[in-house]
Amino acid sequence: MTRHHEAGRHAACHKILLLVTEDWFALSHFKPLIAALREIAHEVVVATRSSGRVSEIAALGVRVVSFDLRRASLQPLEQAATVGRLARLIAAERPDVLHVVAMQPMVLASLALRLVQVPRVVMHLTGLGFLAISDSRAARLIRPAAFAALGSIVKRNSTWLLAENPDDVAYMAENGADAGPRVTILGGAGIDPDAYPAAPPPANDPAVAAFVGRMIRSKGLDTLVAAQRQLAAEGVPLAVTLYGRSDADNPDAIPPAEIERWQAQGLVTWHGHVSDIRAVWRESDIAVLPAITREGMPRSVLEAAASARALVVTDVPGCRHFVRDGIEGFVVPPGEASALARALARLAADPALRVRLGAAARARVLDGFTTHHVQTGIHTAYQHLLSPVHGPTPWHAHAARG
């Protein structure tokens, strides 16, 4: 253990319990978070669902506990059972801080904290998720109760809210979950600019616009395909490539057969999951994320920007927090295929513009969205949270039911 690790640890924080939905999500996005938490606490326990990669998390110097949040289910009985299991896990671990990542786990943890108490809580918002953005009947019925539960926790002095853009913080407050001044805005999950160096422009003809992310409707893939169909009809040369898996657990998922039809029509090329994202941006000219709903701070945007790629995104929370129209790329209205097509066509026809916007995108990353910036924000939030003014609250558990 380095002296820096020992010096950074706070006397009031022996153990942090970190709740993340999936092991692959923890590895793809939250290694910097885990490293920061290890500098703050003597022990970090990560509770997550295993897809076979928990040993990689354990190798980061933490203990891993298997926990399945059943994120696809909105059934009240199943969710009640999950809340009960989570309360029992918290009671067994007795953490000084419960750190919960993403909207649905935050709601479930808020309900579990009616059954068991912890001295301090960090709610780590990475976007508002299906519960907040869906217009389904189930989501509309559950949403008021979910935000009421969240509000009961985030209003406490012993809770801190981490978020990735100010729009999400405002949405939380407007819906009854106001954390007041106990908020830190992070630059997403953070990017190591040395791991994602600026890449020289590729020698593509035609230019290549790449989408990296899950194959779900809310990412705007239908809009992207419609825009590409328009460009093809107008004779504008542009190749569109898709990288990412179909998310079978998500009710918003696009069936693989539909993506394969787009490919058969010559509109896109789908590469599925890729392990080396840097290679994607070395081989692509433009990064496109035409999301039609809210984002947190999309990692794919940060990775592309660090690689000095021009960006085309939509005017939604998260995307517009990073990309400034005409500076790092173009910001277009969500769901408007014609506007998206015009932005893509402009970049496809102007290599010098792509280089200029790409350089500005990398500079934007270096100005607040690096791993160092994010870890500094996490340390600062914990320093405030662990100070005497925010506690301590005596640790005691109630009987966990469910």
Secondary structure, DSSP 8 states (H G I E B T S, - for coil): --HHHHHH--TT-SEEEEEEEEHHHHHHH-HHHHHHHHHH-SEEEEEEE-SS-HHHHHTTT-EEEE----TT---HHHHHHHHHHHHHHHHHH--SEEEEESHHHHHHHHHHTTTB--SEEEEE-S--HHHHH--SHHHHHHHHHHHHHHHHHHTSTTEEEEESSHHHHHHHHHTT---TT-EEE--TT-B-TTTS--------SS-EEEEES--BGGGTHHHHHHHHHHHHHTT---EEEEES---TTSTTB--HHHHHHHHHTTS-EE----S-HHHHHHS-SEEEE--SS--S--HHHHHHHHTT-EEEEESSTTHHHH--BTTTEEEE-TT-HHHHHHHHHHHHT-HHHHHHHHHHHHHHHHTT-BHHHHHHHHHHHHHHHTSGGG------B-----
